[in-house]
Amino acid sequence: MQINPFDFDHRVKKARRLFEEGRDVPPQLLDDSVVRSWQRSRHHGLCPDDRVIFNVVSRTDVRRIGEHHHLLLDDVAPEMELLFHSLGRANWILACIEAGGVVIHALGNENPACRDLAPALRVGVNLNESVAGTNGPGCALAEGRPSVVCGSEHFLDEARVFACAAVPVRDPYGELVAVLDASRRHGGHRIGILEPVALAVRAIENRMMRRIGGELRLAIHYRPELTDSPMRGLLHFDGDGCLLGANPVARQMLDLPMGEGGGRLCFETLFEGSMERVWTAGNTPVALSCHGGLQLFCRLEGRPSPRFSGFSPSGPTPVGQPDPQAPFHDDPGVNGLLRQAQRAFHHDLPVLLRGETGTGKEVMARWLHRSGPRAEGPFVAVNCSSIPAGLIESELFGYEGGAFTGARKGGMPGKFEQADGGTLFLDEIGDMPLELQARLLRVLQEREVTRLGATRGTAVQCSLICATHRDLEQRVAEGLFREDLLYRINGLQMPLPPLRQRQDFDDLVRHLLAGEARGEEPPVLSEAAWRALRGHCWPGNIRELQQALRLAVALSEDGIVTVEHLPASLRSLAASSSTRPSGTLQQAECETVRVALARHKGNVSAAAKDLGIARATLYRKMRQFGLD
């Protein structure tokens, strides 16, 4: 039922007057979350009559943020499109905002009816409360729960033309990674759009669960008929029965803390009774009791992987023994380094993974964790380049309650504390702010972390893996990375080769194809398709290959992948193969072009001069090799 617009405006105006007089605002006048957002906005130094300036972050930052969130966008975009169609495309703008507050995808802002809203919902706009005051996405990010902000509930006067509903998106580890927002012009009443947005978010979160894989996937619900519905909880386990991740529905049902996954829990710690009943019943829901008396219904989601070995933890892989799930298969150039890294890890030495974007650094880090001495502990990953500089300190080291405005009452453990007894993976450490590197060095030296606002430290014991695509020695020379920190994290350095240099390329393709087939018989590649794959330069490395194979599997018919099922860049490569050099020569040429561009930091004119070719020729080769 819609609220009378006059009543709505009257209540908000009364709440605003009480707020400005410093008096308490009764919850029947205004939602507490809006009042808290007003308080945060004022703390950030904003005034209601300030101009709303929806600045776009730099083009470089937009590109970097987009690249970092490309997998998230793969899951978000299809569900946003479905929601947009279901709304009839009428006067709505949908936007996905990443955890740092920046818009990374939007639909509907080209609609003339949304002309005055569109500037605020462009890709690259920062919607944090510190910049834009109280708004739906900013409030949802700050509160970690759904938020509806309409009209004069916005802190800034100029923003009161908006009505927006935003719902947080959480990954399989319970971390808030984005917000999905639906906005339109304010019509004088609160909008009833929250439920369809929440359903779209649930579908996104279920898509994200598929990305973490898992040898065994379970669906749970209070009612048996809903274990096959979008309302179901999802649990994914690895080959030893350890919990890899859970969607928010399952986390709420089982009261799982945020960040739980990565090996700390298994089936027996979650449920009473044997897994055999669920296994035997297959797709038929089975009633199970949780520890504590709650009864849920549990059903197998799909078929278990052949690698699933039951729910008796098998322990870490013995040092020096081959692991059939090792991420680099039969590449002789890497196998020796794998054994060295495994030995170093067992002796509690930090490992530094170096390689281009998309070469599998996190896959390697997870493999080292599973084969290491702390395999039964959590695996906690932090991307140092994706967390805003103002938040990364509290993310890594945690904070005490009251440490700053907006801090949770009981405080929050940082990533170091969450990784205690397991492995901490610091991805893109080369992008860590310089001022934070000194504190990180101190924690690594003392093995003790002190939360923001705390006076005493907490001892932590965790294995450390760092990764970067940057030249850290060059960063040291430029004064952007501490030399003493480089020595500390460089216990053993492991370079990961780009895909174009991998000697196990064919095995990797077959492995990825089998994974994309999701338990079914994987399709067979035609000879022409093989030639196109082998001849491509793969600037996006394994990530690009995986996307190409995912498309091929989706489009293939009769179990055969042909050239027509590959992305356009590979189809054009195959079509003109008769006039092009062989795959090996072409890869060498591609590598030469790539190195020249990297040497001159993307300056095409300088790279062309270095190569002794015209700039137009270099542009043509960049398009040919997918380097533009």
Protein Blocks (a to p, Z undefined) as FASTA:
>chain_A
ZZdfklmmmmmmmmmmmmmnopacdfklpcfklmmmmmmmmmnopafklccddddddfkl
mmmmmmmmmmmmmmmmmmmmmmmmmnoopopacddddfkopafbdehjlpmklmmmmmmm
cghiacbfklnopafklmmmmnopacddehjlpmblklmmpccdddddddfkopafbdcd
dddddehiacfklmmmmmmmmmmmmmmmmmngpjbdcdddfblklmmcfkbccddddfko
pafbdcfklmmmnopaehiahhlacfklmpgcjfklmmmnomaccddddehhpacdddde
hjadfklgbjcdebjadehiacfkbckljafklmmmmmmmmmmmmnopacdddddehilp
mmmmmmmmmmmmklmmccddddfklpcfklmmmmmnopaehkaghiafkopadfklmmgo
iacddehkllgcfklmmmmmmmmmnopacdehiabdcddddddddddfbdfklmmmnopa
cfklmmmmmmbacddddfklpcklmmmmmmmmmmmnnopacddddfklmmmmmmpgolnm
mmlmmmmmmmmmmmpghhiacfklpcfklmmmmmmmmmpccfklmmmmmmmmmmmmmmnn
opaklmmmmnopafklmmmmmmmnopZZ
